[in-house]
Amino acid sequence: MAYIGELISIGVAFSWTATALLSEFGSKRLGNLTLNVMRMALALLFSQVLFYVTTGTMLPAGADEEAACWMLLSGLVGYVIGDFCLFQCYIIIGSRFGQLFMTLAPVSAALMAWVTLGQKMTLMSIVAMLVTLVGIGTSVLGRGEHHRFSLKLPLNGVLFAVGAAMCQGIGLVLSKIGMDHYQMDPGMPEWLVPFSANFYRCIAGIIGFSVLLFLRGETKHFRESVRDRKGIAIAMATTLFGPFIGVGFSLMAVQYTAAGIASTLMATTPIIILLPSRWLFHERITWRAVLGAFISVVGVSLFFLG
């Protein structure tokens, strides 16, 4: 079938859009930490079912101590710190602006790869960073009363969003380092390695979020939320569309089309999310917001197409 990779990539972008919208709704209903503990537990459960169906065992195989340590570190940075910041920014500034700031993740990944892996920073990468920043600035900056530009969003929400993007990019590079140390078992399909890596990341996530839940005295709220059927359904849908379906089909997409094309199409979430945000949360969509989202996605595309 022609363009199957491109169609899958667009489907992934819609899947991640659904994840962002459900996460915003779930965070406001259940709370940041409660939702994340549920997501990590469900992701582990879904992963074990996948392992059992494909390999006959409910645990991932092939990761030595060094690989597991890198993946656990990736989970600590990407899930515990990154998703905590992301879900908190959803509560403060909403999923639409949260996803816009997530276009900074490739910037963070490029800088982290430059520092840790020695990957060169090309001129196109620097241009991509600048274009992405211009796009975000177009959406979130407006004319102030006493200054030429002023921030239209709460500063703490912006800081959480930037922190989430930085942690996602760093976590991605840490995962790559861990998977480079992965020793595949004979007969284990290659596409299963990222899911095995994500299993360890989820272990770090559930431990980290559980500790935060305890330290912040929210264990009683968690026990009450477990009886919230609608909340559980939201957490399950968020997990399915995000870490499970989103990740799985993103891996499938690059098998059928160029990685740069797939990555660019999957990065269109800030554009796709505009109309659903308007319908679901009655957010006002301005021409600056639309233009900024388009510019940011162009910036992301330059990372992969350049």
Secondary structure in CASP SS format (residue, H / E / C, confidence):
PFRMAT SS
TARGET T0000
AUTHOR 0000-0000-0000
METHOD secondary structure of the structure
MODEL  1
M C 1.00
A C 1.00
Y C 1.00
I H 1.00
G H 1.00
E H 1.00
L H 1.00
I H 1.00
S H 1.00
I H 1.00
G H 1.00
V H 1.00
A H 1.00
F H 1.00
S H 1.00
W H 1.00
T H 1.00
A H 1.00
T H 1.00
A H 1.00
L H 1.00
L H 1.00
S H 1.00
E H 1.00
F H 1.00
G H 1.00
S H 1.00
K H 1.00
R H 1.00
L H 1.00
G C 1.00
N H 1.00
L H 1.00
T H 1.00
L H 1.00
N H 1.00
V H 1.00
M H 1.00
R H 1.00
M H 1.00
A H 1.00
L H 1.00
A H 1.00
L H 1.00
L H 1.00
F H 1.00
S H 1.00
Q H 1.00
V H 1.00
L H 1.00
F H 1.00
Y H 1.00
V H 1.00
T H 1.00
T H 1.00
G C 1.00
T C 1.00
M C 1.00
L C 1.00
P C 1.00
A C 1.00
G C 1.00
A C 1.00
D C 1.00
E H 1.00
E H 1.00
A H 1.00
A H 1.00
C H 1.00
W H 1.00
M H 1.00
L H 1.00
L H 1.00
S H 1.00
G H 1.00
L H 1.00
V H 1.00
G H 1.00
Y H 1.00
V H 1.00
I H 1.00
G H 1.00
D H 1.00
F H 1.00
C H 1.00
L H 1.00
F H 1.00
Q H 1.00
C H 1.00
Y H 1.00
I H 1.00
I H 1.00
I H 1.00
G H 1.00
S H 1.00
R H 1.00
F H 1.00
G H 1.00
Q H 1.00
L H 1.00
F H 1.00
M H 1.00
T H 1.00
L H 1.00
A H 1.00
P H 1.00
V H 1.00
S H 1.00
A H 1.00
A H 1.00
L H 1.00
M H 1.00
A H 1.00
W H 1.00
V H 1.00
T H 1.00
L C 1.00
G C 1.00
Q C 1.00
K C 1.00
M C 1.00
T C 1.00
L H 1.00
M H 1.00
S H 1.00
I H 1.00
V H 1.00
A H 1.00
M H 1.00
L H 1.00
V H 1.00
T H 1.00
L H 1.00
V H 1.00
G H 1.00
I H 1.00
G H 1.00
T H 1.00
S H 1.00
V H 1.00
L E 1.00
G E 1.00
R C 1.00
G C 1.00
E C 1.00
H C 1.00
H C 1.00
R C 1.00
F C 1.00
S E 1.00
L E 1.00
K C 1.00
L C 1.00
P C 1.00
L H 1.00
N H 1.00
G H 1.00
V H 1.00
L H 1.00
F H 1.00
A H 1.00
V H 1.00
G H 1.00
A H 1.00
A H 1.00
M H 1.00
C H 1.00
Q H 1.00
G H 1.00
I H 1.00
G H 1.00
L H 1.00
V H 1.00
L H 1.00
S H 1.00
K H 1.00
I H 1.00
G H 1.00
M H 1.00
D H 1.00
H C 1.00
Y C 1.00
Q C 1.00
M C 1.00
D C 1.00
P C 1.00
G C 1.00
M C 1.00
P C 1.00
E H 1.00
W H 1.00
L H 1.00
V H 1.00
P H 1.00
F H 1.00
S H 1.00
A H 1.00
N H 1.00
F H 1.00
Y H 1.00
R H 1.00
C H 1.00
I H 1.00
A H 1.00
G H 1.00
I H 1.00
I H 1.00
G H 1.00
F H 1.00
S H 1.00
V H 1.00
L H 1.00
L H 1.00
F H 1.00
L H 1.00
R C 1.00
G C 1.00
E C 1.00
T H 1.00
K H 1.00
H H 1.00
F H 1.00
R H 1.00
E H 1.00
S H 1.00
V C 1.00
R C 1.00
D C 1.00
R H 1.00
K H 1.00
G H 1.00
I H 1.00
A H 1.00
I H 1.00
A H 1.00
M H 1.00
A H 1.00
T H 1.00
T H 1.00
L H 1.00
F H 1.00
G H 1.00
P H 1.00
F H 1.00
I H 1.00
G H 1.00
V H 1.00
G H 1.00
F H 1.00
S H 1.00
L H 1.00
M H 1.00
A H 1.00
V H 1.00
Q H 1.00
Y H 1.00
T C 1.00
A C 1.00
A H 1.00
G H 1.00
I H 1.00
A H 1.00
S H 1.00
T H 1.00
L H 1.00
M H 1.00
A C 1.00
T C 1.00
T H 1.00
P H 1.00
I H 1.00
I H 1.00
I C 1.00
L H 1.00
L H 1.00
P H 1.00
S H 1.00
R H 1.00
W H 1.00
L H 1.00
F H 1.00
H C 1.00
E C 1.00
R C 1.00
I C 1.00
T C 1.00
W H 1.00
R H 1.00
A H 1.00
V H 1.00
L H 1.00
G H 1.00
A H 1.00
F H 1.00
I H 1.00
S H 1.00
V H 1.00
V H 1.00
G H 1.00
V H 1.00
S H 1.00
L H 1.00
F H 1.00
F H 1.00
L H 1.00
G C 1.00
END
